[in-house]
Amino acid sequence: MPSKQNLVSQASRAVSWLGTVAALGTLAFGLALASGCTDGPFYQMKKMNPYFQSQWKKDRELGPTFTDRLAELDLLQSQLARMPEAEQQQWSEQLSRIIQKDPSAEMRARAVATVAQLPADSAVTALNYASGDDVEKVRLAACHAWKLRGGEAARDMLMSLAETDESTSVRQAAIEGLSAFELNEVKSTLIRLLSDRSPAVQFQVAQSLKKLTGRDYGGDFEAWKQFMAGEEVPEPPQPSLAERAWNSLPSWK
């Protein structure tokens, strides 16, 4: 059963959603005229179907549909880089409100991917909110956004998520994101995570260390620990191209 805190959070998001619909509706009208709309052959088939035309008309009488809102965010994402700074700031604030209050996790995650492109300080605030979202999907989007954004705030949040998030998938995404930083900045965190209880987390650490160091000890976590402690550890011999090709063949046993 949902906790009282979650119910309150969902109610707050539902109220705020009404305030974001108007802004996204304006975006749909203004930007769609400039870029057009193509959703593939199935969308075109539905446009010719009287049933779908009637249903869409009824839905849109109540306001933008969920699909409309997602499409509008995708359109915004494609236009943001060419907008003036003042306009980017306005959209950063709108996206921040969606991330904090929208009742749809899909909308919040999509807004995270969009706000990641913006240099405004409000974008950092929005990503901080997303990093603590109740829904895993939104936190995963935040990890990808932080990696894309870079900087000290991104590094610190990714290190925190890598060690403390309740979701193994989010921790893995955060660890993968740390591979975009300098080794000295994230070294101590990755060394600690080599001893994590989760094999999935340990393996992701090994993958990030491989990118950062150029070494490859595979899943030999003890070898990684020794190397990170400053010891000279020989890398295991890599299979030849012929061996890799042979091993990739299906077994007929």
TIMI-663888 format. One record per residue (C-alpha): residue number from 1; x, y, z negated. Coordinates in steps of 0.02 Angstrom, whole numbers, plus 50000, padded with zeros to 5 digits. Layout:
BEGIN
 pos     X     Y     Z
 NUM     X     Y     Z
...
//
This chain:
BEGIN
 pos     X     Y     Z
   1 50000 50000 50000
   2 50070 50174 50044
   3 50137 50272 49896
   4 50054 50432 49840
   5 50209 50528 49898
   6 50197 50455 50073
   7 50011 50494 50084
   8 50042 50675 50033
   9 50182 50687 50161
  10 50071 50618 50299
  11 49931 50737 50253
  12 50050 50885 50260
  13 50110 50833 50430
  14 49933 50816 50494
  15 49892 50994 50443
  16 50050 51063 50523
  17 50017 50970 50685
  18 49876 51091 50724
  19 50001 51232 50725
  20 50119 51150 50849
  21 49988 51097 50976
  22 49965 51275 51040
  23 50151 51300 51069
  24 50171 51136 51161
  25 50016 51173 51263
  26 50093 51336 51319
  27 50251 51244 51364
  28 50153 51121 51470
  29 50069 51259 51567
  30 50223 51367 51593
  31 50359 51240 51626
  32 50256 51112 51719
  33 50215 51242 51852
  34 50400 51265 51881
  35 50454 51084 51886
  36 50300 50982 51932
  37 50250 50815 51858
  38 50291 50641 51922
  39 50251 50491 51815
  40 50272 50354 51945
  41 50151 50251 52050
  42 50041 50193 51905
  43 50003 50372 51855
  44 49957 50414 52036
  45 49842 50262 52044
  46 49755 50316 51886
  47 49732 50492 51955
  48 49627 50418 52095
  49 49522 50312 51978
  50 49359 50401 51929
  51 49355 50312 51760
  52 49526 50377 51709
  53 49487 50550 51775
  54 49330 50556 51668
  55 49418 50487 51514
  56 49564 50607 51528
  57 49444 50754 51548
  58 49354 50705 51387
  59 49518 50683 51293
  60 49588 50850 51351
  61 49430 50941 51298
  62 49489 50904 51121
  63 49663 50971 51156
  64 49828 50902 51223
  65 49836 50713 51214
  66 49978 50618 51130
  67 50049 50572 51301
  68 50039 50755 51354
  69 50136 50809 51201
  70 50275 50682 51231
  71 50288 50735 51413
  72 50296 50917 51360
  73 50442 50881 51243
  74 50533 50789 51381
  75 50504 50937 51496
  76 50566 51057 51363
  77 50724 50954 51341
  78 50764 50970 51526
  79 50738 51160 51522
  80 50821 51212 51358
  81 50999 51233 51419
  82 50945 51365 51546
  83 50843 51468 51423
  84 50904 51633 51347
  85 50974 51621 51172
  86 50825 51709 51093
  87 50705 51588 51175
  88 50812 51441 51119
  89 50801 51505 50941
  90 50611 51513 50951
  91 50600 51335 51014
  92 50723 51277 50883
  93 50604 51340 50749
  94 50455 51257 50834
  95 50547 51092 50848
  96 50599 51105 50667
  97 50417 51119 50617
  98 50374 50964 50719
  99 50516 50866 50638
 100 50462 50917 50463
 101 50273 50906 50479
 102 50209 50811 50631
 103 50112 50653 50582
 104 50181 50554 50730
 105 50350 50471 50705
 106 50369 50460 50894
 107 50344 50647 50910
 108 50468 50681 50770
 109 50599 50568 50849
 110 50574 50649 51020
 111 50590 50821 50942
 112 50754 50768 50859
 113 50827 50719 51028
 114 50775 50888 51096
 115 50837 50999 50955
 116 51008 50915 50959
 117 51050 51019 51113
 118 51026 51186 51025
 119 51170 51283 50943
 120 51056 51375 50821
 121 51079 51350 50633
 122 50896 51302 50622
 123 50938 51148 50726
 124 51055 51089 50587
 125 50916 51115 50461
 126 50798 51013 50570
 127 50922 50871 50586
 128 50948 50870 50398
 129 50761 50842 50377
 130 50762 50706 50510
 131 50905 50616 50421
 132 50792 50592 50270
 133 50634 50545 50364
 134 50530 50400 50297
 135 50530 50314 50467
 136 50684 50221 50528
 137 50658 50273 50709
 138 50674 50457 50665
 139 50833 50429 50564
 140 50906 50330 50710
 141 50869 50477 50824
 142 50955 50590 50698
 143 51112 50483 50703
 144 51121 50496 50892
 145 51089 50684 50881
 146 51225 50712 50752
 147 51351 50617 50859
 148 51304 50724 51009
 149 51314 50884 50909
 150 51479 50854 50819
 151 51554 50968 50688
 152 51578 50960 50500
 153 51394 50948 50456
 154 51371 50804 50577
 155 51522 50711 50511
 156 51469 50729 50329
 157 51289 50674 50362
 158 51343 50523 50465
 159 51463 50469 50327
 160 51323 50484 50200
 161 51199 50385 50305
 162 51331 50252 50342
 163 51352 50217 50157
 164 51182 50250 50080
 165 51040 50223 50203
 166 50921 50079 50161
 167 50914 50023 50344
 168 51057 49920 50415
 169 51013 49982 50589
 170 51029 50164 50534
 171 51194 50127 50446
 172 51260 50045 50605
 173 51205 50195 50710
 174 51291 50313 50588
 175 51452 50211 50591
 176 51448 50209 50781
 177 51427 50398 50775
 178 51583 50415 50667
 179 51686 50346 50811
 180 51666 50517 50895
 181 51771 50602 50759
 182 51955 50604 50718
 183 52013 50450 50622
 184 52086 50551 50478
 185 51915 50632 50449
 186 51821 50468 50428
 187 51959 50345 50379
 188 51917 50328 50195
 189 51733 50296 50230
 190 51768 50163 50360
 191 51894 50075 50247
 192 51764 50062 50109
 193 51635 49995 50231
 194 51752 49855 50286
 195 51707 49775 50119
 196 51520 49801 50137
 197 51404 49656 50095
 198 51323 49664 50267
 199 51417 49572 50406
 200 51326 49682 50532
 201 51395 49838 50449
 202 51570 49763 50442
 203 51563 49718 50625
 204 51507 49894 50673
 205 51652 49966 50572
 206 51771 49855 50670
 207 51696 49919 50834
 208 51718 50100 50781
 209 51896 50069 50721
 210 51935 49988 50888
 211 51883 50149 50976
 212 51977 50259 50853
 213 52140 50162 50841
 214 52155 50069 51006
 215 52184 49909 50906
 216 52076 49754 50920
 217 52068 49630 50778
 218 51893 49576 50826
 219 51795 49515 50675
 220 51950 49484 50568
 221 51905 49608 50433
 222 52055 49563 50325
 223 52170 49606 50469
 224 52081 49772 50488
 225 52101 49808 50302
 226 52287 49770 50310
 227 52311 49879 50464
 228 52214 50023 50387
 229 52322 50006 50230
 230 52475 50040 50337
 231 52537 49864 50365
 232 52600 49809 50535
 233 52477 49676 50589
 234 52502 49592 50759
 235 52348 49589 50868
 236 52282 49418 50918
 237 52321 49370 51098
 238 52183 49420 51217
 239 52113 49289 51336
 240 52167 49305 51516
 241 52046 49361 51651
 242 52032 49181 51711
 243 51994 49120 51534
 244 51860 49253 51510
 245 51781 49206 51676
 246 51784 49021 51630
 247 51710 49052 51457
 248 51569 49154 51533
 249 51509 49006 51637
 250 51355 48914 51572
 251 51384 48752 51480
 252 51313 48595 51561
 253 51320 48489 51404
//
